[in-house]
């Protein structure tokens, strides 16, 4: 196994690829938060349809909630380039880790469903550990709590 620093770890774990790179990882022990700053190294862009050059019109700082790293809330932070096309319209460069206008990463939104099966009916009294004894359709954290209390994937 090769040695990894924090930037390498999050680059691999998040699947960050060119033109993006992990610039910095900040940990706040008191707040139990990890912030992973990702930056776009590319400055020259072309319209995929016309192949004409488009210019960086500015940057918009965006923040996305990601899955926790251990017990630490994890936030992805990036200054996303706003591209200006020859016809005058502008748009934010799409990012690989989130849908447009989303405040959550794709993995937080969709990933856990690949790893957690639906909650099985609880053998505990209804309401224990937040489980009513029926599968939940709410957030992944509710699903995880119900599964772990019902003897699900954490066994």
Buried (B, 14 or more C-beta within 10 A) or exposed (E): EEEEEBBEBBBEBBEBEEEBBBBEBEBEEEEEBBBBBBBBEEEEBEEEEEEEEBBBEEBEEBEBBBBBBEEBBBBBBBBBBBBBBEEEEEEBBEBEBBBEEBEBBBBBBEBBEEEBEEBBEBEEEEEBEEBEBEBBEEEBEBBBBBBBBBEBEEE
